[in-house]
Amino acid sequence: MITTPKVYIVDDDESVRIGLSRLLRSAGYEIETFNSAQSFLDSVPADTKGILILDIRMPDIDGFQLQAKLNSLSSRLQVIFITAHALAGDRERAMGAGAKGFLQKPFNDKSLLDLISSITFERG
């Protein structure tokens, strides 16, 4: 039996959190959102399974720093990066550190849903 993973969204932009939450809930996913990497770290245990949709550019702890912290904790979360301001090399950096996807904002809903579905299948 394949279970649907919980999806965590970490983005400092409230409109992105709301939009992604609506999309993913309508597709049947359980969602939890955070406005900062620190609030995520304070709330979600390191051994949690699921999918993490993570913005790169955030105040205090950015997405790459959170990914590195999770990697150091042997996190089981599957990371998908989203960003409106990708710099040269960001995709390679994210994927090289184990991210399962990298989407440039704005992206279409189907791209994200297909990516999540492929991760769900892999994790089956």
N, C-alpha and C positions, 0 to 999 in steps of 0.2 A: 504494500500500500504506500503510495506516495503522499506525503503530507505537504501542505502548503507552508512555506517558511514565513516567519514573521519578518517584516521589513521595517528597518529603522531608517529614518531620514534625518540627517544632520545638515542643516543649512541655516545661515543667519538671516535669510530673506523669508519673511513670513508668508508672502504670496506664493513662493515656490513650495514651501512646506504644505500649505493648504491645497494648492493645485495637485501636487503629487499624492497627497493623502486621498483626495477625492478620486483621482484616477485609479489608484491601487486598491482602495476599498471597493470600488465598483467592479474591479476584476477579481475580488474575493480574497484579498490579502488582509491580514491583520497588520496594523500600522502603529508605530510609535514615533513621535517627532521630537526633535531637540533643536534649540536655537544656537547651540554652541557645542564644540567638542568636549569641553569640560563638563557640561551638564549631562552629556551622553556617558562619559567616563564615570561620573558620580552615580549614575542610575542603572547601568547595564553591566552585569557581571562579566568578567573576562572570558568565561567558558561558554557564553551564550552562542547558540547557533542561529543562523538567519542570514539576511542580506542587509548590507549597510549601503544606503545611497548617501554619498558624501560630497559636499561642496569642497572645492580646493581653497578658495580665498575666503577666509573668515578671520575675524579679529582674535587675538590671543593665541589660540592653538589652531593652526591651519589644517587642511585635510591631509596633507603629506605628513605632518607631525603626528596626527591622530593615527594614520595608517602605520607609521613606524612604531608608535606605542603599542598598538594592537598586535603587530608582528612580534614585538619583544615579549608580549604576554602569551604568545602562541594562540591567538584568537582563532576561533572557528568561523567567524563572520566572513562572508563573501562580499567584497567591496566593489561598488560601482561608483566611479567618480563622475560628477557633473560640474561643469564650470561655464561661466559666461566669458571668462577672461583667460583662456589658455595661452601660455607662453610656449615658445619653442622648447621641445623636450619634455613638456609636462606629461603627454600621453605615454611616452617611453618610460619616464620615471615611475608613473603610476603602475603601468603594466609590469615593469621590471620588478616592482616590489610586491607583485602578486594580485593586483586588482583584476577583476573579471571583466571589467568594461570601463569605457571612458566616453562620455557623451558631452558634446558642446551644446550649451544653451543658445538658442532654443532648439530643442530636439522634438521629434514627433513622438506621440504617445506609443505608437506601435513599436518603435525602436526600443524604447525602455521595456515595454511589456514582453517583447520577444527576448530581450537580453535576460530579464528576470526568469522567464520561462525556461531558457536554456540552462540557467544555473540551477533552477529547481530540478530539472531533469538530471543534471550531473550529480546533484546531492542525493537524489531519490532515495 
